[in-house]
Amino acid sequence: MRLRLRAERRLQRLGRIGKAAANQTAHDNERLLHELQVHQIELEMQNEDLRSARAQLEAALKRYTDLYDFSPLAYFTLDRIGTILQTNVAGARLLGLERSHLGHTRLGAFIATHELPGLNAFLGQVFDAQPVPARELHLAGDHAPPRIVSIEATLAPDRLSCNTVVTDITTLKAQQQQLERIAHYDLLTNLPNRIVLADRLQHAMAQCQRRGRSLAVAYLDLDGFKEVNDQYGHKIGDDLLVILAQRMKAALREGDTLARIGGDEFVAVLVDLEHLQDSTPMLVRLLQSASAPVSLSGVTLQVSASIGVTLYPEDPSNADHLLRHADQAMYQAKQAGRNRYRLFGMHESA
Ligand SMILES: Nc1nc2c(ncn2[C@@H]2O[C@H](COP(=O)(O)OP(=O)(O)OP(=O)(O)O)[C@@H](O)[C@H]2O)c(=O)[nH]1
């Protein structure tokens, strides 16, 4: 009805209605003509409205298409078996191909082989309309460098395809690993830090109980290290720490742990010992590797180490107390003249 009123108004404006309205007694044909004119204008206006609605729709579609292609996230429309029905620019770029070359390729062709069952299971859940958490996948196509991605998907209303967002998390993963490393490893020597030591020690103690074996906690502090810093500078001191750390680690067996817990302080956990004497070769090798001369920047440096040792479960303490007892024994080794080891609660030394 509103359209009719608008059409009549427009006809009035065109001046055609004036004549029809003025002649109240005009012939039916004239009224019919008038009706026809109004209908024609109605139609024209409907067409205009349609054209305008269509233009708005096209503009909206263009906006969404632009956003779709502008997005840094990769979008894929997939069918149940992972065929790529549609993707945006970022999606094609992620796979290292032009969009026109992707026609009906399967996403699985770009996934590490061992993860294909995982991708299929993921799609199965999506198409069964089950809630599916984001899944991590490794991209390993021939056309792009390997990436780690996170994939999320929702089933399209027609249930024949799913809309998938694939986020490249390679950099994030590398940063996480780096943070993980910083949190658990000493940056200078690459040895485990105090946190990892505590974890490994707990684990090793539990294993001792299960296997009826012993372990040794060896607390090691370098002798005369400050003098190296004072005489040759901090950088040379750093280099010496790195070399000694490598040597001392090499003096242990696989399965033993060497951690750096402070400036020139280290702790070794020697596992799977049947007798106290089983730890002797490793302790002697630790002393030897700490005291062997090191050539650095044209100078020969030599320090040594004092080690305090306690044995678990012979020393039936918790992890903290084992470390404290080994530290006390190390202090006794220093007092006794350095470059030696001392057992906690005993007077044996090498
Ligand atoms: N180059 C370097 N030096 C460090 C680092 N961390 C701590 N230090 C230094 O290491 C030294 C450790 O002190 P001490 O253990 O008392 O030195 P020391 O000469 O070995 O003394 P004793 O143990 O009594 O023989 C200090 O001079 C610290 O400044 C590091 O990361 N790099």
The ligand as an ORCA input file, in Angstrom:
! r2SCAN-3c Opt
* xyz 0 1
  N      81.719    -15.765     34.567
  C      80.688    -16.013     35.382
  N      80.852    -15.913     36.700
  C      79.844    -16.190     37.519
  C      78.585    -16.578     37.033
  N      77.761    -16.775     38.083
  C      78.460    -16.525     39.195
  N      79.746    -16.184     38.856
  C      80.845    -15.872     39.737
  O      81.310    -17.073     40.320
  C      81.951    -16.796     41.549
  C      81.474    -17.802     42.558
  O      81.889    -17.447     43.835
  P      82.704    -18.427     44.750
  O      82.154    -19.796     44.700
  O      82.783    -17.771     46.115
  O      84.120    -18.363     44.066
  P      85.325    -19.378     44.253
  O      86.526    -18.630     43.832
  O      85.014    -20.625     43.462
  O      85.320    -19.672     45.781
  P      85.493    -21.073     46.511
  O      84.253    -21.852     46.180
  O      85.614    -20.751     47.958
  O      86.705    -21.708     45.928
  C      81.592    -15.353     41.876
  O      82.721    -14.544     41.600
  C      80.481    -14.983     40.901
  O      80.506    -13.631     40.509
  C      78.431    -16.676     35.627
  O      77.361    -17.005     35.099
  N      79.497    -16.397     34.843
*
